[in-house]
Amino acid sequence: RSRAEFEAVEFMSPYEHDAHFLRQQLDEHQLQMILLNMPGGDRPKGDRGLGCLPHRRVEFQESVEVSIHYAQIMGSKFINCLAGIAPEGSERAELEVTYVNNLRFVCSEAKKIGLKVVIEPLNPWDFPRFFLTRTDQAADIVAKVGADNLGIEYDVYHAQMAEGNLTATVRRFLPLIWHM
């Protein structure tokens, strides 16, 4: 068990480390990997996910294989598919179609091994032009994808910054909130 008494952890970006080494660390500290983010592109260059980016579909699909591989080795229950930053001048409708199609792909691949996928709204003040910013928008995307292994990661900080009224939001969307 960890010294801080945690039983489970999430990992934003495990891909800089060997998955077997990370599994060994989890076992050594008696921790469960609950969630890991899919590869999100080049963070130093401002990437925050690839899900909605039409010009990066191939890179997205390659990242699905990598994230599922890591999730299997590390025993993760969820992978988080970050939507990404909308390119300047992009059409929201095209980005949404891309995100929905990419989510259908990752959900189909993840389902083969019993893995669940979540999407996480990020607030627009910390992440300007991030495609997914509100819980109601995430719920709409989940409905459009139509996969039974897709839910919402509800980050309280981002929800408060973007929409406030956390109690009402959680009550309304609790069945879709799979990780908080």
Buried (B, 14 or more C-beta within 10 A) or exposed (E): EEEEEEEEBBBEEBBEEEBEEBBEBBEEEEBEBBBBBBBBBEEEEEBBBBBBBBEBBEEBBEBBEBBBEBBBBBEBBBBBBBBBBBBEEBEEEEBBBBBBBBBBBBBEBBBEEEBBBBBBBBBBEEBEBBBBBBBEBBBBBBEBBEBEBBBBBBBEEBBEBBBEEEEEBBEBBEEBBBBE
